[in-house]
């Protein structure tokens, strides 16, 4: 997978999954109607456990989203040396990001707004997760430091693929990503 130039616009959306258990608020039945107690939990109480694959997929997705948040923050000042970037990316991915930010810094260009992302783990094999995304850069645009738009190139929805790898310390890092043209998703 070869990296593409970081888009002029991108956004981050976080999906929150919640689960809960419901129960009756009517209180316990009268003493005469109570059943004997046992050490077996009631069938009405459901417990959910996350599998190792689900946990790894969530961690990989969280890292991917963290990379985009760190890029958006660094883009505000074209801070190509931001230490936050290395918390989420390394290798080819980190090089792509820092080179793009450095070019913006040298050109006196900043990126304003927030990218939106909707990552999905497309495969998980061992310590490597592949992520597919339809990122939206509509509200993440490049501006001259004078405040005017750098160009008339609009952002939009772009297909993105990323490789996220578990490190020896158990953390995850995006190691490669590729961004397709606007309109590819």
N, C-alpha and C positions, 0 to 999 in steps of 0.2 A: 504494500500500500504506500503510495507516494503522497507526501503532504502537498496540499494546495495552499495558496496564499490565504491567510486569514481574512474572512469577509469583512467588508466595511461595516456591517451591522450584525449583531447577534443578540440573543436574549436567553434568560434562564428562567425556567419555571420549575418549581419543585412540587412533586406529587406526594401527598401525604396519605398514607393508608392507615386507617384506624379500624380496630376491632373491639367489640365490647360484648358483654354478656348482660342479658336482661333478666329480670326476676320480678315476681309479683310483689307489690307493695302492700298487699292486703294483710300481711302479718302471718304468723303461724296459725295453723288450724287449732281449734279448741283442744284442750288436753285429752279429752276422750277420743278424739278422732286421730290423734298422732300415731304414727307407725313407730315401731321400735327403731332405734338408731343402729347404724352399723358403721364400720370403718370404711365401707365402699362409698366413694363420692356419688352424689346424685347424678343421674343421667341428664338432668336439666342444666347442670353446670358443664359447659363445654370449655375445654382448654385448647388453645392452638399453640403449636410449637413451630418455629421456623426451622426448615431444614438447612443443612450446611450450604447447599447450592443456593437457596434463597438468600441466606445471609451474605454469601460471597457476591451474588448478583447485586444485592442492595449496596454493598460496600463499593463495588466497582462503579455502579451508577452514581453513588454519592461523590466519589472521587472525580468522575467525569464532570458532574455538575459543579463541583468545587473548582475545577480547572477553568470553566467558563466564568464563574464569579470572580476568580483571581485575575483573569484576563480583562474583564470589564473594569475592575478596580484599577489595575495597572494602566489600562488604556486612557483613563481620565487625564493622566499626565504623561503618557507614553513612557512609563517607568519600566524600561527593559531590564533593569536590575532588581526588580521586586522579588524579595525572598519568598513571598507567598506562592509564586508560580511553581517553585521546586517542591512545594508540599503536595502538588497534584500531578505534575508532569515531570518527565525525565527523558533523556536521550533525544531521539528525533523530534518528539512532540515539543519538548522544552526548547530545543534549538529553533524550531519553526516559530514558536511564539516570541522568543526573545529577538530573533532577527527582524520579525515584523514590527515589533515595538521599537526596536532601534531605528529602523527605517523611518518610522513615524516621528520619533524623537529628532532625528537629523533633519527631517522635512518640516519640523514645527507643526505637526499634526497630532491631534488627540482624538480619542473615540469616546463619544458620549452616548448615554442611554444604557439599556439593558438587553442583552440577548435573551431569547426564549428557547428552551430546549425541552425535548420530550424523549429522553433516552429509553431504549429497550435493549435488554441483554439478548443478543441473537444467538450466542453460543457461550458455553462455559466449559472449558476443558482444563482440568488441573488448576494451574495458577494463572490462566489467561482467560479473560472475558472479552468477547467482541460485542461492541455496542453499535446499534443503528439508531439514528436520530434524524428528525426533520427539524433542524434549527431554523429559527426565524430571526433574521437580522433587520427587520423592518424598522425597529426603534433603537438600533445600535449603529450610529453613523459616524463617519470621520469628519472632523472640523478643523479648519485652520485655527491657529491660536488667536487669531483676530475675532473668532466667533462665527464666521460664516462657514457654510458647508464647503468641504474640500472640492466636491464635484457634484454632478447631478445624477450620480449612480444610486438608484434606490436599493435598499436591501430587499429581502424577501425570504421565502422558504427554500432551504437548501438541504439536500441529503448529506449526512455526515456519517462516516464510519470511524470507529476508534478501537484501538487495542488497549486494554487496561490489564496490567500485570501485577500480581501479588509479589511484594518484595520479601527479602529474607526476614525482615523484622515484622512481617504480617500486614504491613500497610499496602495500599494499592497505589499505582501511579499510571497515568496515561502515558504510553510509550510511543504511540503513533496515532495520527488521525488524518483523514482526508475529507475535504469539503468540496462538494460539487457545485455547479453553477446555480444561480437563483432560478427557481421554478422546477427544480428536480424532485420536489416532493410536495 
